[in-house]
Amino acid sequence: MAARVLVAGASGYIGSHVVAELLRQGYQVVALLRPDSDWHLEHPDLELVRAELTGSGSWFADLKACSLVVSCLASRTGGPDDARRVEYDANMEVLAAAQHWGATRFLLLSAICVQKPRLAFQREKLRFEAALQQSGVPWTIVRATAFFKSLSGQIERVRDGKPFFVFGNGTQTACKPIAEQDLAAYMTERLADPDSAGSMLPVGGPGPAITPRQQAEMLGDLMGKPVRVRSLPAGLFLALAALLTPFGTVSRRLRDRAEFLRIAHFYATESMLLWSEETASYRADLTPETGSRSLADCYRAILAGHHSVQLGEHKLF
Ligand SMILES: NC(=O)c1ccc[n+]([C@@H]2O[C@H](COP(=O)([O-])OP(=O)(O)OC[C@H]3O[C@@H](n4cnc5c(N)ncnc54)[C@H](OP(=O)(O)O)[C@@H]3O)[C@@H](O)[C@H]2O)c1
């Protein structure tokens, strides 16, 4: 009989593709959603479970056991409180379900940016990664590089004749972006692979690595006209964050704003590639690759109107 898999964060950008891939491969899928989620998919092998992940665990007490668990949960704002609630607390509740069922694998989708933890959401991700590794449940952690959606936020603006923003000279950072379908396929393979138990797996899409300036040039080539590139100083984000920080003690909204600016600075200055302690540098050559879809394929589809991306909060990143 097909294994039963719980997918937490099933309504998200990657989570929804993981659900689709698992169903395509014949798994029985339980999609865990928030009580007010309007995410919907009809499939005979799909069950929707709605629950508030507040720590009571009542939602899984009577739920038929799942032998496999995947978490694609993520804070949608990255603010410190939400990061703790989602990246750590909510994941801990999903882990409690996995322990209750005696699950044979918990696959966590994490992010390669936790290699240099400077942000609240990165610290919460690492806290949960550590808890998962000590939980006794066989685990796999996938630390993905940048998603296509994170590099597609400027296409509409550029198509309207506006400039493509880069930070510094636009060559300071690089990444090997990964398509949502390729990441979902990779995660589904790892779930069934005994050798992936107990593994921390950094992964990106097919290389070579690409810089923001190269993204602008590629967009120009695909549109058949040069793209104006405008440079912004990344330090601006930190300066604004420093201005807001004192007000963060009295306003959660301003604390979240300041954290968002720090997130922006992080992505403007750090590459989404494997960090080598040995060479003290990001290494495209050491960043594992999977899949076949390129960022150019994604840009082409968006320009042709065949594809749209849910950008969420982080339109520039
Ligand atoms: N963006 C990138 O380039 C990138 C790169 C590498 C790794 N990652 C990591 O990949 C993971 C998935 O990212 P994604 O873009 O697929 O995330 P996403 O689209 O923002 O989806 C987040 C999921 O978490 C759920 N969620 C958020 N807050 C919740 C709460 N309080 N209670 C219950 N569920 C909650 C959302 O439910 P609703 O739909 O109901 O809000 C949604 O299903 C994250 O860990 C992210 O850090 C991202």
The ligand as an SDF file (V2000), in Angstrom:
LIG
                    3D

 48 52  0  0  0  0  0  0  0  0999 V2000
   12.5030   32.0920   -1.1630 N   0  0  0  0  0  0  0  0  0  0  0  0
   13.6330   31.4820   -1.4290 C   0  0  0  0  0  0  0  0  0  0  0  0
   14.3420   31.8080   -2.4030 O   0  0  0  0  0  0  0  0  0  0  0  0
   14.0710   30.3270   -0.5600 C   0  0  0  0  0  0  0  0  0  0  0  0
   15.2970   29.7290   -0.8550 C   0  0  0  0  0  0  0  0  0  0  0  0
   15.6940   28.6100   -0.1210 C   0  0  0  0  0  0  0  0  0  0  0  0
   14.8960   28.1110    0.8810 C   0  0  0  0  0  0  0  0  0  0  0  0
   13.7180   28.7280    1.1850 N   0  0  0  0  0  0  0  0  0  0  0  0
   12.9330   28.1050    2.2670 C   0  0  0  0  0  0  0  0  0  0  0  0
   11.9650   27.2200    1.6980 O   0  0  0  0  0  0  0  0  0  0  0  0
   10.8810   27.0620    2.5980 C   0  0  0  0  0  0  0  0  0  0  0  0
    9.5570   27.1880    1.8820 C   0  0  0  0  0  0  0  0  0  0  0  0
    9.4880   28.4440    1.2290 O   0  0  0  0  0  0  0  0  0  0  0  0
    8.1930   28.8640    0.3830 P   0  0  0  0  0  0  0  0  0  0  0  0
    8.6040   30.0320   -0.4440 O   0  0  0  0  0  0  0  0  0  0  0  0
    7.5950   27.6620   -0.2710 O   0  0  0  0  0  0  0  0  0  0  0  0
    7.2520   29.3730    1.5540 O   0  0  0  0  0  0  0  0  0  0  0  0
    5.8070   30.0730    1.4190 P   0  0  0  0  0  0  0  0  0  0  0  0
    5.3230   30.0640    0.0110 O   0  0  0  0  0  0  0  0  0  0  0  0
    5.8960   31.3750    2.1170 O   0  0  0  0  0  0  0  0  0  0  0  0
    4.8760   29.0740    2.2370 O   0  0  0  0  0  0  0  0  0  0  0  0
    4.8840   29.0580    3.6380 C   0  0  0  0  0  0  0  0  0  0  0  0
    3.9560   27.9690    4.1140 C   0  0  0  0  0  0  0  0  0  0  0  0
    3.9640   28.0010    5.5510 O   0  0  0  0  0  0  0  0  0  0  0  0
    2.6120   28.1880    6.0020 C   0  0  0  0  0  0  0  0  0  0  0  0
    2.5500   28.9920    7.2120 N   0  0  0  0  0  0  0  0  0  0  0  0
    3.0690   30.2350    7.4030 C   0  0  0  0  0  0  0  0  0  0  0  0
    2.7750   30.6860    8.6400 N   0  0  0  0  0  0  0  0  0  0  0  0
    2.0340   29.7090    9.2310 C   0  0  0  0  0  0  0  0  0  0  0  0
    1.4270   29.5640   10.5040 C   0  0  0  0  0  0  0  0  0  0  0  0
    1.5040   30.5260   11.4360 N   0  0  0  0  0  0  0  0  0  0  0  0
    0.7530   28.4160   10.7600 N   0  0  0  0  0  0  0  0  0  0  0  0
    0.6580   27.4400    9.8340 C   0  0  0  0  0  0  0  0  0  0  0  0
    1.2050   27.5140    8.5990 N   0  0  0  0  0  0  0  0  0  0  0  0
    1.8930   28.6320    8.3080 C   0  0  0  0  0  0  0  0  0  0  0  0
    1.9220   28.9260    4.8610 C   0  0  0  0  0  0  0  0  0  0  0  0
    0.5120   28.7930    4.9930 O   0  0  0  0  0  0  0  0  0  0  0  0
   -0.4800   29.9300    4.3510 P   0  0  0  0  0  0  0  0  0  0  0  0
   -0.4940   29.6430    2.8660 O   0  0  0  0  0  0  0  0  0  0  0  0
   -1.7730   29.6460    5.0150 O   0  0  0  0  0  0  0  0  0  0  0  0
    0.1200   31.2580    4.6770 O   0  0  0  0  0  0  0  0  0  0  0  0
    2.5080   28.2010    3.6600 C   0  0  0  0  0  0  0  0  0  0  0  0
    1.8820   26.9660    3.4660 O   0  0  0  0  0  0  0  0  0  0  0  0
   11.1210   28.0870    3.7000 C   0  0  0  0  0  0  0  0  0  0  0  0
   11.6970   27.4280    4.7940 O   0  0  0  0  0  0  0  0  0  0  0  0
   12.0920   29.0610    3.0850 C   0  0  0  0  0  0  0  0  0  0  0  0
   12.8620   29.7090    4.0590 O   0  0  0  0  0  0  0  0  0  0  0  0
   13.2940   29.8200    0.4710 C   0  0  0  0  0  0  0  0  0  0  0  0
  1  2  1  0
  2  3  2  0
  2  4  1  0
  4  5  1  0
  4 48  2  0
  5  6  2  0
  6  7  1  0
  7  8  2  0
  8  9  1  0
  8 48  1  0
  9 10  1  0
  9 46  1  0
 10 11  1  0
 11 12  1  0
 11 44  1  0
 12 13  1  0
 13 14  1  0
 14 15  2  0
 14 16  1  0
 14 17  1  0
 17 18  1  0
 18 19  2  0
 18 20  1  0
 18 21  1  0
 21 22  1  0
 22 23  1  0
 23 24  1  0
 23 42  1  0
 24 25  1  0
 25 26  1  0
 25 36  1  0
 26 27  1  0
 26 35  1  0
 27 28  2  0
 28 29  1  0
 29 30  1  0
 29 35  2  0
 30 31  1  0
 30 32  2  0
 32 33  1  0
 33 34  2  0
 34 35  1  0
 36 37  1  0
 36 42  1  0
 37 38  1  0
 38 39  2  0
 38 40  1  0
 38 41  1  0
 42 43  1  0
 44 45  1  0
 44 46  1  0
 46 47  1  0
M  CHG  2   8   1  16  -1
M  END
$$$$
